[in-house]
Amino acid sequence: RKVRATLDAVDSLNERRPPETKIAVRYYTQKPSFREVLFHDSVLVSPWVPRENVSQVPFLEIEANETGTSLYEGFRREFSRLWRAAELAQSGDAHPRKAPSTVVRRKPKPEVVA
C-alpha cells in the first residue's frame, strides 16, 4: 500500500512537470546496503535497516570535491550501477549482469597556465 501511494504521488507530481524534470522510479532486486539521496554535488547516506521502527533516520551528507576522490564518487558510482541494472531489468533484458558498466565521468580538471 505504501509503495502504491508513493507511486501515485510521483505520478501526480509528474503531471505538472516539464518532461526534462519528471521524477523516475526504478525497481531492483539486489538487497540495498544504504539509503541514498543523490544530488549534483552531494549525497545523503544512511545505513539500510529494513525493519527499522525509528521515525527519524540520521543521514550523513557527503559533498563532492574538486579531485573526485571523495566518498561522494563511490556512492555516485554505486547509484549509477543500480540505476542501470534496474533499467535493464525493467526493459526485460534476460542478462542484466552481463551489461556494460555505467561510466560516471568526473568534471574536467582546470588547466594550469604558468
C-alpha positions as CSV (number, residue, x, y, z in Angstrom):
1,R,0.0,0.0,0.0
2,K,2.8,2.4,0.8
3,V,4.6,1.7,-2.5
4,R,1.3,2.3,-4.4
5,A,0.7,5.6,-2.5
6,T,4.2,6.7,-3.3
7,L,3.9,5.9,-7.0
8,D,0.6,7.7,-7.2
9,A,2.1,10.8,-5.6
10,V,5.0,10.7,-8.1
11,D,2.5,10.4,-11.0
12,S,0.6,13.3,-9.6
13,L,3.8,15.4,-9.4
14,N,4.9,14.4,-12.9
15,E,1.6,15.6,-14.4
16,R,2.7,19.2,-13.6
17,R,6.4,18.9,-14.5
18,P,8.1,19.5,-17.8
19,P,9.4,16.3,-19.5
20,E,13.0,17.0,-18.6
21,T,12.2,17.3,-14.8
22,K,9.9,14.3,-14.4
23,I,10.7,12.0,-11.5
24,A,11.7,8.5,-12.5
25,V,11.2,5.4,-10.4
26,R,13.0,2.1,-10.9
27,Y,12.9,-1.2,-9.1
28,Y,15.9,-3.5,-8.4
29,T,16.2,-7.0,-7.0
30,Q,19.5,-6.5,-5.1
31,K,19.3,-6.0,-1.4
32,P,20.5,-2.5,-0.6
33,S,23.2,-1.6,1.8
34,F,22.4,2.1,2.0
35,R,19.6,4.6,1.7
36,E,20.9,7.2,-0.7
37,V,19.6,10.5,-2.0
38,L,21.9,11.7,-4.7
39,F,22.3,15.4,-5.7
40,H,24.6,17.0,-8.2
41,D,27.2,18.0,-5.7
42,S,26.4,15.9,-2.6
43,V,24.8,12.7,-1.4
44,L,22.7,11.9,1.7
45,V,23.5,8.4,3.0
46,S,22.3,6.3,5.9
47,P,22.5,2.5,6.5
48,W,19.7,0.4,5.1
49,V,17.8,-1.3,8.0
50,P,14.6,-2.8,6.6
51,R,12.8,-3.5,9.8
52,E,13.7,-0.2,11.4
53,N,11.0,1.3,13.5
54,V,12.6,4.6,14.1
55,S,10.7,7.6,12.7
56,Q,13.8,9.7,12.2
57,V,16.8,8.2,10.4
58,P,20.1,10.0,10.6
59,F,21.7,10.8,7.3
60,L,25.3,11.7,6.6
61,E,25.9,14.4,4.0
62,I,28.9,13.8,1.8
63,E,30.0,16.5,-0.6
64,A,31.8,16.1,-3.9
65,N,35.3,17.7,-4.0
66,E,37.4,19.0,-6.9
67,T,39.6,16.0,-7.2
68,G,36.8,13.5,-7.5
69,T,38.3,11.2,-4.9
70,S,35.7,11.7,-2.1
71,L,33.2,9.1,-0.8
72,Y,30.7,11.0,-2.9
73,E,32.2,9.4,-6.1
74,G,31.9,5.9,-4.6
75,F,28.2,6.4,-3.7
76,R,27.6,8.1,-7.1
77,R,29.1,5.1,-9.0
78,E,27.0,2.7,-6.9
79,F,23.9,4.6,-7.6
80,S,24.6,4.6,-11.3
81,R,25.3,0.9,-11.3
82,L,22.0,0.1,-9.5
83,W,20.1,2.5,-11.7
84,R,21.4,0.9,-14.9
85,A,20.7,-2.6,-13.6
86,A,17.1,-1.6,-12.7
87,E,16.7,-0.1,-16.2
88,L,17.9,-3.4,-17.8
89,A,15.6,-5.5,-15.6
90,Q,12.6,-3.4,-16.4
91,S,13.3,-3.5,-20.1
92,G,13.1,-7.3,-20.0
93,D,16.8,-7.9,-20.6
94,A,17.4,-11.5,-19.8
95,H,21.1,-11.0,-18.7
96,P,21.3,-7.6,-16.8
97,R,24.5,-8.7,-15.1
98,K,26.3,-9.1,-18.4
99,A,25.5,-5.5,-19.4
100,P,28.3,-3.0,-19.8
101,S,29.1,-1.0,-16.7
102,T,27.9,2.6,-16.4
103,V,30.6,5.2,-16.7
104,V,30.5,8.2,-14.3
105,R,32.7,10.9,-15.6
106,R,34.5,13.4,-13.4
107,K,34.5,17.1,-14.0
108,P,37.5,18.0,-16.2
109,K,40.3,19.5,-14.2
110,P,41.0,23.1,-14.8
111,E,44.1,23.8,-16.9
112,V,47.0,25.4,-15.1
113,V,48.6,28.2,-17.0
114,A,52.1,29.1,-15.9
